[in-house]
């Protein structure tokens, strides 16, 4: 009996330290940050930060949670964050932050200092998304007047997350992925680019392609339509639409809904020359067609598959060539693929890869299969 009592006492003592969080802070004592923007004053060289916060005090059950913007400046990002406390009664909490929007001019200087700081922060999630602002100020991205969400940072996060299934107009890249790519010599960084679009005097924030980096410095952009074909090369297509014009004398326009895609990479290496082969295999449904087309004629379907496949290949090749000639940086991960398949060959090529990539022969061999014509009955 005494032994049982002793065991029970030991078990109680062991459980007591697990009854709560030692560093728990009540929600009433913190200000939750949903998004962060980073600008810099060129005259003073000070960082200018804006925080989109959940304004709990002015929120209501009927209208939901409202956002509020808090501004702060500092010599460093850390100092600017601490200086924000002078405008708030509570400490800023970054555990729920969804996006970090970076000014274009800062991205041109280099992203490493920003990534280094936020990865060191114990509160910020490593899945927080990095975005490049194409506006004069990164803060402008959080001033959208039209949004499906009350919190603009939430809407930006949703656009990025769902894009691969819908429009293929940007990419999904989080903080930890950005860090891993910057450590690699085999692939270059791309980040989502956002801009404001004014329609009927209403400002709308929207995805606008991708920002291209060489090492950690911004070099330029791909437009949304170009980003679509980039996504095929890197096998990040989950949905979306392929639209083509002037297919033949009978078909003026066509829209194909992407059901699935699988892009296979391979290479050949002969006579000290390397050639990359990109083979997207795309399953689609016929969504829209302008002109005459007999959807029960297998020969017409096969011809349409061949023609649209050729057009897809031309568009992909055009984007690859643009990146090779204008930016000379391997955003497609061709070097990463070679390194995985043949490390010895990569060791031979790595020291001059930027030059090799710029002159690399790339053959695109797409195959489109129309799985459903949705025949009108």
Backbone torsions as a table, in degrees:
resi	resn	phi	psi	omega
1	UNK	NA	-44.4	-179.8
2	UNK	-62.1	-40.2	179.3
3	UNK	-62.4	-41.0	-179.7
4	UNK	-63.3	-41.4	178.3
5	UNK	-63.4	-40.6	180.0
6	UNK	-63.4	-45.1	178.3
7	UNK	-59.7	-42.2	-178.9
8	UNK	-63.6	-41.7	179.1
9	UNK	-63.2	-42.2	178.7
10	UNK	-62.2	-43.0	179.9
11	UNK	-63.8	-40.5	178.6
12	UNK	-63.2	-43.4	179.2
13	UNK	-63.3	-35.3	179.6
14	UNK	-70.4	-33.5	-176.3
15	UNK	-80.1	-29.2	-175.0
16	UNK	-53.6	-42.2	-179.4
17	UNK	-68.1	-12.7	-176.1
18	UNK	-97.6	9.5	-173.7
19	UNK	-83.4	-3.9	-180.0
20	UNK	-169.7	173.2	178.0
21	UNK	-90.8	126.7	-176.7
22	UNK	-67.6	-28.2	-177.8
23	UNK	-109.0	24.9	-178.6
24	UNK	-63.5	133.6	176.4
25	UNK	-124.1	126.5	180.0
26	UNK	-60.0	146.9	-178.4
27	UNK	-62.6	-24.5	179.1
28	UNK	-69.8	-12.6	-177.5
29	UNK	-106.5	8.6	179.6
30	UNK	-131.3	155.1	174.2
31	UNK	-111.7	115.3	-173.1
32	UNK	-81.6	125.0	179.8
33	UNK	-95.5	129.8	177.2
34	UNK	-101.6	-28.1	-179.6
35	UNK	-153.3	154.0	-178.8
36	UNK	-131.1	136.6	171.6
37	UNK	-119.0	145.2	-176.0
38	UNK	-125.4	116.3	174.5
39	UNK	-122.4	174.2	177.9
40	UNK	-144.7	133.3	175.7
41	UNK	-79.4	117.3	-174.6
42	UNK	-67.2	-28.8	-178.8
43	UNK	-73.8	-48.9	-177.4
44	UNK	-92.6	-14.6	-176.6
45	UNK	64.8	21.5	178.5
46	UNK	-91.0	145.8	174.8
47	UNK	-75.2	139.0	175.8
48	UNK	-117.8	110.6	-177.7
49	UNK	-108.2	145.9	172.7
50	UNK	-127.2	137.3	-178.6
51	UNK	-118.8	123.5	172.0
52	UNK	-87.6	117.8	-175.7
53	UNK	-116.7	160.7	173.8
54	UNK	-81.6	111.3	-178.5
55	UNK	-85.3	84.0	-174.1
56	UNK	-64.5	-35.9	-175.1
57	UNK	-65.1	-37.9	-178.2
58	UNK	-94.5	2.8	178.8
59	UNK	-83.0	160.3	179.7
60	UNK	-144.6	167.2	-179.7
61	UNK	-64.7	-36.9	-177.4
62	UNK	-76.5	-43.2	-175.1
63	UNK	-93.3	-12.1	-179.7
64	UNK	79.7	-168.4	-178.2
65	UNK	-77.8	133.2	179.2
66	UNK	-104.3	149.0	177.3
67	UNK	-90.1	162.0	175.6
68	UNK	-148.8	142.8	-178.5
69	UNK	-103.3	128.9	176.2
70	UNK	-115.7	127.7	-180.0
71	UNK	-101.8	150.0	177.0
72	UNK	-157.9	152.3	178.9
73	UNK	-129.1	160.3	178.3
74	UNK	-175.5	160.1	178.4
75	UNK	-64.2	-34.8	175.6
76	UNK	-123.6	168.1	177.9
77	UNK	-63.0	-42.5	-179.5
78	UNK	-60.5	-43.8	179.8
79	UNK	-65.2	-39.8	179.3
80	UNK	-62.5	-38.2	177.9
81	UNK	-64.9	-45.5	179.4
82	UNK	-65.5	-37.2	-179.5
83	UNK	-65.9	-21.7	178.6
84	UNK	-64.0	-23.3	-178.5
85	UNK	-63.3	-23.7	180.0
86	UNK	-68.4	-15.4	-179.9
87	UNK	-106.0	-1.9	-175.5
88	UNK	-131.2	148.8	176.5
89	UNK	-80.5	-27.1	-177.5
90	UNK	-108.8	162.8	177.6
91	UNK	-77.8	142.4	175.6
92	UNK	-69.1	135.4	178.6
93	UNK	-117.0	122.7	-172.5
94	UNK	-103.1	4.7	-176.8
95	UNK	-65.2	-19.1	-179.8
96	UNK	-108.5	7.0	-178.6
97	UNK	-64.5	132.5	-175.0
98	UNK	-103.3	-35.5	-177.8
99	UNK	-137.7	150.6	170.1
100	UNK	-122.2	116.3	-177.7
101	UNK	-101.5	123.9	-173.6
102	UNK	-111.0	135.2	176.7
103	UNK	-61.9	142.5	-178.4
104	UNK	-57.5	-41.5	-177.8
105	UNK	-66.9	-35.1	176.8
106	UNK	-68.4	-40.3	178.7
107	UNK	-62.3	-32.5	177.8
108	UNK	-69.7	-29.7	177.4
109	UNK	-74.4	-32.9	179.8
110	UNK	139.0	138.8	-175.4
111	UNK	-93.4	-14.3	-173.3
112	UNK	-57.0	-45.2	-179.8
113	UNK	-59.7	-37.6	-179.5
114	UNK	-68.4	-47.6	-179.8
115	UNK	-63.2	-40.8	179.7
116	UNK	-59.3	-45.9	-177.9
117	UNK	-64.4	-49.4	-173.3
118	UNK	-71.2	-27.0	174.7
119	UNK	-73.3	-25.6	177.1
120	UNK	-76.8	-24.6	-179.0
121	UNK	-67.0	125.9	-174.2
122	UNK	-74.3	-20.4	-178.0
123	UNK	-86.2	-41.3	-173.4
124	UNK	-65.2	135.2	179.4
125	UNK	-75.5	144.0	179.1
126	UNK	-71.7	-12.1	179.1
127	UNK	-90.9	0.3	176.3
128	UNK	-58.6	139.2	-174.1
129	UNK	-91.4	138.9	175.6
130	UNK	-97.3	134.2	-177.3
131	UNK	-132.2	142.3	175.1
132	UNK	-101.8	129.0	179.0
133	UNK	-86.8	131.3	174.7
134	UNK	-96.4	6.3	174.6
135	UNK	-88.4	167.1	179.7
136	UNK	-59.6	-35.9	178.6
137	UNK	-124.9	138.7	176.6
138	UNK	-63.9	-31.9	-179.9
139	UNK	-60.9	-30.1	-179.3
140	UNK	-58.4	-27.6	-179.2
141	UNK	-64.4	-26.0	-179.3
142	UNK	-92.4	13.4	-178.2
143	UNK	-107.9	17.5	-179.9
144	UNK	-57.7	139.5	-179.7
145	UNK	-97.8	-16.9	179.4
146	UNK	-120.4	121.3	-178.1
147	UNK	-153.3	143.1	175.5
148	UNK	-70.8	-26.8	-178.0
149	UNK	-106.7	152.5	174.4
150	UNK	-67.7	-36.3	-178.6
151	UNK	-98.0	119.4	-175.9
152	UNK	-65.3	-37.2	178.1
153	UNK	-59.0	-37.2	177.8
154	UNK	-64.9	-39.7	179.2
155	UNK	-66.4	-42.9	178.6
156	UNK	-60.6	-43.8	178.4
157	UNK	-59.9	-42.2	179.9
158	UNK	-66.2	-41.9	179.0
159	UNK	-59.0	-47.1	-178.2
160	UNK	-65.0	-44.4	-176.3
161	UNK	-64.6	-40.0	-174.8
162	UNK	-91.2	-8.0	-169.8
163	UNK	-59.9	-41.2	-177.0
164	UNK	-61.7	-19.1	-179.8
165	UNK	-95.9	-12.9	-169.1
166	UNK	-122.2	-66.2	-171.2
167	UNK	-113.1	-21.8	-177.4
168	UNK	57.8	38.9	-175.7
169	UNK	-100.8	-3.9	178.1
170	UNK	-157.3	-164.9	-179.5
171	UNK	-130.1	163.1	177.5
172	UNK	-109.3	111.1	-178.5
173	UNK	-138.8	123.0	-178.9
174	UNK	-99.4	175.3	-174.2
175	UNK	-60.2	-45.8	-177.0
176	UNK	-70.1	-34.8	177.5
177	UNK	-65.8	-40.2	177.3
178	UNK	-60.3	-44.5	179.0
179	UNK	-61.2	-45.1	-178.9
180	UNK	-63.6	-39.6	179.5
181	UNK	-67.0	-40.9	-179.5
182	UNK	-65.9	-25.1	175.9
183	UNK	-77.5	-18.7	-174.4
184	UNK	-88.9	147.4	174.9
185	UNK	-100.7	-1.0	-171.4
186	UNK	-102.7	-7.6	-178.9
187	UNK	-151.6	144.7	-179.4
188	UNK	-102.1	156.8	-172.7
189	UNK	-80.6	140.6	165.6
190	UNK	-130.4	145.9	179.0
191	UNK	-133.9	155.0	177.3
192	UNK	-64.9	139.4	176.5
193	UNK	-111.1	137.1	180.0
194	UNK	-127.6	149.5	176.6
195	UNK	-141.3	169.1	173.8
196	UNK	-100.9	137.7	179.1
197	UNK	-123.8	125.0	-177.2
198	UNK	-97.6	120.4	178.2
199	UNK	-130.2	123.8	-179.5
200	UNK	54.1	42.3	178.5
201	UNK	63.9	19.4	176.5
202	UNK	-116.9	129.6	-178.7
203	UNK	-86.6	125.0	-179.8
204	UNK	-120.2	128.5	175.8
205	UNK	-87.8	129.9	-176.7
206	UNK	-144.3	155.1	175.7
207	UNK	-68.4	141.4	-177.2
208	UNK	-139.5	56.5	176.2
209	UNK	87.2	-153.0	-177.5
210	UNK	-130.4	150.0	174.2
211	UNK	-93.0	132.3	-177.0
212	UNK	-104.6	134.1	-177.7
213	UNK	-119.1	149.1	167.2
214	UNK	-116.6	116.0	-164.6
215	UNK	58.2	-121.9	-178.4
216	UNK	-108.8	14.3	-175.3
217	UNK	-108.8	133.2	180.0
218	UNK	-67.0	131.2	-179.8
219	UNK	-115.0	-25.9	-179.1
220	UNK	168.1	-163.3	-173.2
221	UNK	-136.8	158.6	162.9
222	UNK	-110.4	138.0	178.1
223	UNK	-69.1	164.5	-179.6
224	UNK	-54.5	-43.0	-179.3
225	UNK	-65.6	-37.3	177.1
226	UNK	-68.7	-36.2	179.3
227	UNK	-61.6	-33.7	177.4
228	UNK	-56.1	-45.7	-176.3
229	UNK	-78.9	-27.5	169.5
230	UNK	-59.9	-41.2	-177.4
231	UNK	-62.2	-31.9	176.4
232	UNK	-65.0	-41.6	-177.6
233	UNK	-64.0	-41.5	-176.3
234	UNK	-91.2	7.8	175.0
235	UNK	59.8	46.4	179.2
236	UNK	-117.3	28.8	-178.7
237	UNK	-98.7	121.0	177.9
238	UNK	-115.4	-12.7	-178.6
239	UNK	-175.5	-156.6	179.3
240	UNK	106.5	-172.9	-175.6
241	UNK	-130.4	137.5	170.3
242	UNK	-105.4	120.4	-179.3
243	UNK	-118.5	130.8	-179.4
244	UNK	-131.8	152.4	177.4
245	UNK	-117.7	156.5	174.2
246	UNK	52.0	55.9	178.8
247	UNK	-64.3	-49.2	175.9
248	UNK	-160.5	-169.4	-177.3
249	UNK	-65.4	-24.9	-178.9
250	UNK	-92.6	-32.8	-174.7
251	UNK	-111.5	116.6	-178.1
252	UNK	-88.5	-41.7	-179.4
253	UNK	-142.0	152.1	178.2
254	UNK	-151.1	143.5	174.3
255	UNK	-123.1	129.7	179.2
256	UNK	-117.5	125.3	177.2
257	UNK	-85.2	123.1	-178.1
258	UNK	-76.4	122.6	177.9
259	UNK	-93.6	-42.4	179.0
260	UNK	-159.4	159.8	176.0
261	UNK	-149.8	142.7	174.2
262	UNK	-138.2	112.7	-179.4
263	UNK	-100.1	125.9	179.3
264	UNK	-106.6	129.5	175.2
265	UNK	-102.1	147.4	172.2
266	UNK	-155.3	173.0	179.1
267	UNK	-150.5	160.4	170.7
268	UNK	-124.9	149.8	179.1
269	UNK	-139.2	103.2	-179.9
270	UNK	-135.6	141.0	179.4
271	UNK	53.0	41.6	179.5
272	UNK	61.0	21.8	176.7
273	UNK	-121.2	133.1	-178.2
274	UNK	-108.1	144.6	180.0
275	UNK	-134.8	128.0	177.5
276	UNK	-95.1	143.6	178.2
277	UNK	-123.1	124.9	-178.3
278	UNK	-114.7	120.8	-175.6
279	UNK	-126.6	89.5	173.9
280	UNK	-79.0	133.8	173.8
281	UNK	-116.4	110.2	-169.7
282	UNK	-114.6	125.4	171.9
283	UNK	-98.6	130.4	-175.4
284	UNK	-135.1	163.4	167.9
285	UNK	-113.3	143.4	176.2
286	UNK	-75.6	113.5	-175.1
287	UNK	-97.8	-32.8	-175.0
288	UNK	-160.3	141.7	178.7
289	UNK	-147.8	135.3	179.8
290	UNK	-114.4	106.6	-177.6
291	UNK	131.4	-172.0	-178.1
292	UNK	-87.9	129.8	176.7
293	UNK	-156.7	125.5	178.5
294	UNK	-93.9	103.6	-174.5
295	UNK	-74.1	-3.1	176.2
296	UNK	-100.2	-3.3	-178.4
297	UNK	-92.2	108.4	-176.8
298	UNK	-60.9	-34.3	179.2
299	UNK	-67.0	-38.8	177.4
300	UNK	-67.0	-39.7	178.3
301	UNK	-63.2	-45.3	179.7
302	UNK	-62.5	-41.8	178.6
303	UNK	-63.9	-39.7	178.7
304	UNK	-65.7	-40.8	176.9
305	UNK	-60.0	-44.2	-179.3
306	UNK	-65.5	-43.2	-177.9
307	UNK	-67.2	-46.8	-179.7
308	UNK	-68.7	-33.4	175.2
309	UNK	-62.7	-41.0	178.1
310	UNK	-63.8	-43.0	179.1
311	UNK	-65.2	-39.6	176.4
312	UNK	-60.9	-44.7	179.5
313	UNK	-61.6	-40.1	179.2
314	UNK	-64.2	-41.3	-179.9
315	UNK	-67.4	-41.7	177.7
316	UNK	-63.3	-45.2	-179.9
317	UNK	-61.2	-38.3	179.6
318	UNK	-62.9	-41.5	179.4
319	UNK	-68.2	-43.2	178.1
320	UNK	-59.7	-45.0	-179.5
321	UNK	-63.4	-39.1	178.8
322	UNK	-61.4	-45.5	-180.0
323	UNK	-65.3	-38.8	179.6
324	UNK	-64.0	-45.1	-173.2
325	UNK	-86.0	-36.8	-174.5
326	UNK	-89.1	-37.0	-173.0
327	UNK	-114.0	-21.8	178.6
328	UNK	49.0	43.5	-179.8
329	UNK	-141.0	133.3	-170.2
330	UNK	-83.1	85.1	178.1
331	UNK	-83.0	-8.0	-176.6
332	UNK	-89.1	-13.1	179.7
333	UNK	77.6	25.5	176.7
334	UNK	-61.6	-41.6	178.4
335	UNK	-63.6	-38.8	178.3
336	UNK	-62.8	-40.3	179.1
337	UNK	-65.1	-45.5	179.8
338	UNK	-61.8	-41.5	-179.1
339	UNK	-63.1	-39.3	179.3
340	UNK	-67.9	-38.7	-176.9
341	UNK	-82.0	-34.9	-175.2
342	UNK	-150.0	81.8	-178.0
343	UNK	-57.1	-34.8	179.6
344	UNK	-64.2	-42.2	178.1
345	UNK	-65.7	-40.4	179.7
346	UNK	-62.9	-40.5	177.5
347	UNK	-58.9	-32.8	178.8
348	UNK	-74.4	-33.4	-174.9
349	UNK	-94.6	-22.3	-166.6
350	UNK	-60.4	-38.2	-174.7
351	UNK	-66.0	-24.8	-179.8
352	UNK	-123.4	29.1	-172.0
353	UNK	-64.9	-37.8	-179.7
354	UNK	-58.4	-43.7	178.5
355	UNK	-68.8	-42.1	178.3
356	UNK	-62.4	-44.2	179.6
357	UNK	-60.0	-41.4	-177.3
358	UNK	-62.5	-28.0	-178.1
359	UNK	-110.3	11.8	-174.4
360	UNK	-69.3	135.0	172.9
361	UNK	-81.4	126.4	179.9
362	UNK	-125.1	123.4	177.2
363	UNK	-106.0	125.4	180.0
364	UNK	-105.6	123.5	-176.3
365	UNK	-127.3	77.0	-178.3
366	UNK	-80.3	156.8	175.1
367	UNK	-138.7	119.0	178.5
368	UNK	-105.7	132.0	177.3
369	UNK	-120.7	118.8	178.0
370	UNK	-85.3	109.0	-175.2
371	UNK	-89.4	-20.5	-177.7
372	UNK	-152.2	127.9	178.6
373	UNK	-99.7	-3.9	-179.8
374	UNK	47.1	53.8	-176.1
375	UNK	-55.9	129.1	176.9
376	UNK	-75.6	124.8	-177.6
377	UNK	-109.2	NA	NA
